[in-house]
Amino acid sequence: MLLTRIKSVGIAAVVGIGLIATLAGVTPAIASAGPSHAAAIATSFASHNGATTPPVATADRTVAANGTAALECPYAGCVTISNCDGRRESFLRGGDAALWYRYQRTPGGPFTDWYSLGGWLIYDVDVSRNTDCSLEVFGIGGGNAMYNIWQQPSSPTGWSAWGGLGGVLVSRPYSDSLADGRLQVCAWGPDNYYHCKSQIRPSSHQEWTAW
């Protein structure tokens, strides 16, 4: 059984990244947040090094109601989750079909502008947190296959390259932690069956079971 997620999800579809920029009063940039975010990720990882499970921040699940998006990310299709150090991070599929994100520089502080992680996505995304404290985002892209990208402190941007998990899927993915700490990701297939795969071991970003 999947454990309860520590994240919030907006329900309706994204109108476009231009609307995001207009509503947020910012101009999305692509790379300028990378180095500072990489440093923040590294700090978060170091502060929890050796922990077997990520600590749970308080009051960090706010779920949209009545078809409206969560207030901390007031854009349709957005999902927000906590880093291990308590900073919140939001993700969504933009009008250009790429993955966009923003984050708090300090727990409880204001969010940054929106930044692109690239990719080409068909549906809205989902995100879960690994036992090593890295956030991992899942989305359906080219060929209706599943793709993933995760926080990587050693990278200049703080993120890995996109990885491919295969499959032929026709819905937004749903990801969560299993009881042993491994992530599982699922989505509907064209055969009307719900297809899932899970990590071989906790935080094994590139090693997964078959669908």
C-alpha positions in Angstrom: 0.0 0.0 0.0 1.3 3.5 -0.8 2.0 5.8 2.1 0.4 9.2 2.5 2.1 11.8 0.3 3.6 15.0 1.8 2.6 17.2 -1.1 -0.2 19.2 -2.5 -1.7 18.8 -6.0 -3.6 21.3 -8.1 -6.5 19.7 -10.0 -7.4 21.5 -13.3 -5.2 21.8 -16.4 -2.4 24.3 -17.0 -3.3 27.2 -19.2 0.2 28.2 -20.1 3.5 29.4 -18.8 2.7 32.9 -20.0 -0.2 32.9 -17.6 2.2 31.8 -14.8 4.5 34.7 -15.5 1.6 37.2 -15.7 -0.1 36.0 -12.4 3.2 35.7 -10.5 4.5 39.0 -11.8 7.8 37.4 -12.8 9.6 36.6 -16.0 10.6 32.9 -16.0 14.3 32.3 -16.4 15.9 29.0 -17.4 19.3 28.6 -15.7 20.0 31.5 -13.3 18.7 29.7 -10.2 20.8 26.6 -10.8 24.0 27.2 -8.8 22.2 28.6 -5.7 19.7 25.8 -5.8 22.4 23.2 -6.1 24.0 24.7 -3.0 20.7 24.6 -1.1 20.2 20.9 -2.2 23.7 20.0 -1.1 23.1 21.7 2.3 19.8 19.8 2.8 21.4 16.5 1.9 24.4 17.1 4.3 22.2 18.1 7.2 20.3 14.8 7.0 23.2 12.5 6.0 22.9 9.1 7.5 19.1 9.4 8.1 17.2 6.2 7.1 14.0 8.2 6.3 13.5 11.8 5.6 12.1 13.9 8.5 8.6 15.1 8.1 8.0 18.8 8.2 5.0 20.1 10.1 1.8 21.3 8.2 3.3 20.6 4.8 0.4 19.0 3.1 -2.3 21.3 1.7 -4.7 19.7 -0.7 -6.8 21.6 -3.2 -10.5 21.5 -2.7 -13.5 22.2 -5.0 -11.3 22.0 -8.2 -9.0 24.9 -7.1 -5.2 24.7 -6.9 -3.4 24.9 -3.5 -2.8 28.4 -2.5 1.0 28.0 -2.2 1.0 27.1 -5.9 -2.1 28.7 -7.4 -1.8 27.3 -10.9 -3.7 24.3 -12.2 -1.8 21.1 -12.4 0.8 22.1 -9.9 2.2 19.8 -7.2 4.1 21.0 -4.1 6.3 18.9 -1.8 8.8 19.6 1.1 12.5 19.1 0.9 14.1 17.4 3.9 15.1 20.8 5.4 11.5 22.0 5.3 11.7 24.2 2.1 8.7 23.8 -0.2 9.2 23.2 -3.9 6.5 23.4 -6.6 6.4 21.7 -10.0 4.2 21.9 -13.1 4.0 21.2 -16.8 4.2 24.6 -18.6 2.4 25.8 -21.7 5.5 24.9 -23.6 5.2 21.2 -22.3 8.4 21.5 -20.3 8.8 20.9 -16.6 8.9 24.2 -14.5 9.7 24.6 -10.9 10.2 27.1 -8.1 11.3 26.7 -4.5 11.7 28.4 -1.1 15.2 29.6 -0.3 14.4 29.2 3.4 11.7 27.2 5.1 8.5 29.3 5.3 10.1 32.0 3.1 8.9 33.4 -0.2 9.2 31.3 -3.4 11.7 32.1 -6.2 10.7 32.8 -9.8 9.9 29.9 -12.1 12.7 28.0 -13.8 12.6 25.3 -16.5 14.0 21.8 -16.3 13.2 21.1 -19.9 11.6 18.0 -21.2 8.5 17.5 -23.3 5.5 16.3 -21.3 2.1 15.2 -22.4 0.3 15.3 -19.0 0.8 17.0 -15.6 3.6 15.6 -13.5 4.0 14.1 -10.0 6.8 14.2 -7.5 7.9 12.2 -4.5 10.8 12.3 -2.0 13.5 9.6 -1.8 15.0 8.3 1.4 18.2 10.1 0.5 16.2 13.3 0.6 16.2 13.9 -3.2 13.0 14.9 -4.9 12.1 12.9 -8.0 9.7 14.1 -10.6 7.8 11.8 -13.0 6.1 12.7 -16.3 4.8 11.1 -19.5 6.7 12.3 -22.5 7.6 11.2 -26.1 6.1 7.8 -27.1 3.8 8.0 -24.1 6.7 6.6 -22.0 7.5 7.5 -18.4 10.4 9.8 -17.7 12.1 10.9 -14.4 14.4 13.6 -13.2 15.8 14.0 -9.7 17.8 16.3 -7.5 21.5 15.7 -7.8 23.8 17.8 -5.5 26.9 17.1 -7.7 25.3 18.6 -10.8 25.9 22.3 -11.6 22.1 22.8 -11.7 21.3 20.6 -8.8 19.4 18.2 -11.0 20.1 15.1 -13.1 19.5 14.7 -16.8 16.1 13.2 -17.8 15.9 9.4 -17.5 13.6 7.1 -19.4 11.5 4.4 -17.6 9.6 3.1 -20.6 6.0 2.0 -20.7 3.1 3.1 -22.8 0.9 5.3 -20.6 -2.1 7.6 -21.1 -2.6 9.5 -17.9 -0.8 11.7 -15.4 1.5 9.6 -13.2 1.0 9.0 -9.5 4.1 8.4 -7.4 4.6 7.6 -3.7 6.8 5.7 -1.2 6.3 2.1 -0.4 6.7 0.9 3.2 10.3 0.0 2.7 11.2 3.4 1.3 11.3 2.6 -2.4 9.4 4.9 -4.7 6.6 3.5 -6.9 5.2 5.2 -9.9 1.9 4.3 -11.7 -0.2 5.5 -14.6 -3.1 4.2 -16.7 -2.3 2.3 -19.9 -4.3 2.2 -23.2 -5.5 -1.2 -22.1 -7.4 0.4 -19.2 -5.1 -1.3 -16.7 -3.2 0.7 -14.0 0.5 0.0 -14.6 3.2 0.4 -11.9 6.9 0.0 -11.4 9.1 0.5 -8.3 12.7 1.2 -7.5 14.9 -1.9 -7.0 16.1 -0.3 -3.7 15.4 3.0 -1.9 16.8 6.0 -3.9 17.9 3.8 -6.9 16.9 6.5 -9.4 18.1 4.5 -12.5 17.2 1.0 -11.4 13.6 0.0 -11.5 11.4 -3.1 -11.8 9.6 -4.0 -15.0 6.1 -2.6 -15.5 
